[in-house]
C-alpha cells in the first residue's frame, strides 16, 4: 500500500502561480509512475502531468509550457509548479502513484481555484 499526502492548493488570481507537493509513503517502487491528475466540477478526472521512475515526463496539452512536474526519488516526492494559471485550471488536483493502473494509489486531493 502507498499513502499519498498533497499540499499547496489554494486560491489565486489568473496569471498567478501555485506549487503543489505530494509525499508518498509505504511500499514505494521508484520505477513506478507518479504524477498529478485533476477533476473539475461536472467533468471526468484527467491527466495533468506524469513522470516515470526514469524521469520521462508527459504533460497534457492544456498545461504544456505553464506547468512543470518534478520528482525526487530520494524523498518520494512529486511536485507540480503551476504558472500562468487560468480559470479553467480550477479543479481538485490529485497526486497519483502507479498511473492509470487499476491498483494505483491516490491522494485525498487539494483544491485549486483560479479567479478571473
N, C-alpha and C positions, 0 to 999 in steps of 0.2 A: 504494500500500500504506500502511496505517495500523498503527502499532505502539502497543499499549496496555500500560501497566505499572501494576498495582494495588499498594496498600499499605494497612496499617491493620487487617488482620484479627487475630483472637486469641481468647482465652478470657475470658469474662465471666460473672458470675452473673446470673440472671434479675433483671430490673429495671434492669440497668446499661445503659451506653451504649458505643458504639464509633463511630469515624468512618473510613470508607473513602475513599481518594483514588485517582484514576486520572489519569495523564498520557498524552496522546496525542501522537504524533509522526508525521511523514510528510506525505502529501498530504491535508491536512485541509480540508474544506469546512464552513464554520461553520453552514450551514443544515441539515446532516445531524443526525439524531437521535443523541443519546448517552444512555447510561443504564446501569442495573445489572439483572442477572438473577441468579438463584441456582438451585442444584441440590442438593437433599438426597439422601442415600443412598437408592437404590431409586426415586427419583422423577424425573420429567422436569424439564428446565430451565424455569423460569418467570420471567416479568417481575416485577421489584420496582418499579422506577420509571424513567421516561424523561423527557427534556426535549428539545424541538425547538430548532433554531437560533434561533427567535424567542422562546423562553422558555416555551412551553406545556408543562405538566407533567401526567403521568399516573402515578398510583400504583395498585398492586394493592390490592384491598380489605383484604387481610390486614395491610398496613403503614400504611394511612392514619391520620394522627394521631400516628404514632410515628416515622416516618422522614421525612427532608427531603432532597431532592436539590437540588444547586446546581451551576451550570455557569459557568465563566469562559472566555469565548471568546478573551480576550487571552492566556491562558496554556494554552489547550487542555486544561483540566482539568474533571473532573466528580467531585463528592464526594457521599457519602451519609452523612448523620448519622443514626445509629440510636439511638433512645432507647427506654426501657421494653422492652428486649429480652426475648423469651420463648424457652423451649427449642425451640419449633417454628421459630424463626428460624435454627436451626443448619443450615448449608449451606456449600457453596463459592460465593462470590459472584464474578461475572464482570462486568467492565467491557465495555461494548459500544459500537461506533461503527457506525451505519447501521441500527439497529433490526432488524427481522426479515427484512430483505432478504438473499437468499442470499449476496450478496457482502460482507456486513458483516464487521467485524473484531472479534475477541475478545481479551481479556487472558488471562493464564495462570491466573487465579483466585486467590482468597485465602480461607482457611478462617475461618469464624466459628463459634464453638462457645459455646452458652449453656447453662450448667449450672443445674439446678433447685435 
